[in-house]
Structures are given as C-alpha cells and as structure tokens.
Amino acid sequence: MTSFRQLLSAGAVFVLLIIGAGEKQSAQNCAVTLQPGQSVQQAINAAPEGALVCLAAGTFTENLTITKNLSLRGAARDQTILQGAVRVELDRSIQVALTNLTVTGSRFGAGVRIGGQAIVTLDDVAVTESFMGVLAVGSARVTITNTQISHNQYDGVRGEGSSLLTAQNTRIVENGLDGV
C-alpha cells in the first residue's frame, strides 16, 4: 500500500512539473522576444492585434506609442529598463498591459501617458526619474498594481478629465510636486 509520504512526494513532483510547463508555455506565447538594441517600436508596429511582445533583460532606449490591443512584458522590473516614455492613446477602446519592466528618463512628459479610451494595466512596473510618472487623460482607465512610481520631477500619478485610476499594492513616493 502506498504511504501518505509517497503520495505527497509524487504530488509535489507533479505540481513542480505543472509550474515548469506553465513558465515554458508563457515564454512560447511571446509574438517576439527582443534583445537590447532591437527596436521595440518596430516590433509593436509589426505585431498582430492582441500580441504579447517580450523584452529580454537589458536597457532599451526609445519612446513608444501603442495604438492597438497589446501586452508588453519585460524579464523583471529590475532587469528590463525602458529609457524613454510609453504613450497609449486612441479614440477607440484598446487594452494594453505593461508588466515586469521599468520606464525611466522621460524628461518632457509622462513616463507613461494614457489617453483617449485606452484601458491600461501596469503590473510590477517602476516609473521613475521622469518629468511626470503616470498621466491619464480623457476617458482612459488605468489599473496599477504591484508598482512603484517614484523620483519623478512633477506628479507621481495624475488623472485629468474623466479618467479613472485604480491602484493596489503600489508605492507612490518621493515625487517632486504631488504623489497623486
């Protein structure tokens, strides 16, 4: 007869196999995985609607404009750095997700600017050392989770017009004018 300990060990191995398979499947879902030096904007433009564009660890220096349903995922917040800004704005509803990356160094605008009817999720993102952290305008809807918005010259997070911002488990600290 099989002991409880043997079943538990078999169950633990089974769980590990499932988790490992999930991580592998997640990497396979990337429409493209970019290395530093490759153009993120070109990949966004070429990606099909709803695609997942993945960024390897390293620094990417460019400003991005996203005008379609898309997910942009880095390797990890402290490993994938976007030196520039991300702008998501369209007069129709689009859904965009930014995960596992740092956006830094936008000197003349927001690190992440969301406008129009865009619905954007920031999860495990840092927005830092920009003129403004996150700016939502128009009727944009923004959900911010597990994120740090800090060391921006002006506001950490700013909502204008009828925009709606929701934050959970997020640190908005040490910004020049206002946190929110």
Secondary structure, DSSP 8 states (H G I E B T S, - for coil): ---HHHHHHHHHHHHHHHHHHHHHHHHHT-SEEE-TTS-HHHHHHHS-TTEEEEE-SEEEE--EEE-SSEEEE-S-TTTEEEES-EEEEESS--EEEEEEEEEE--SSSEEEEEEET-EEEEEEEEEESSSEEEEE-TT-EEEEES-EEES-SS-SEEE-TT-EEEEES-EEES-SS---
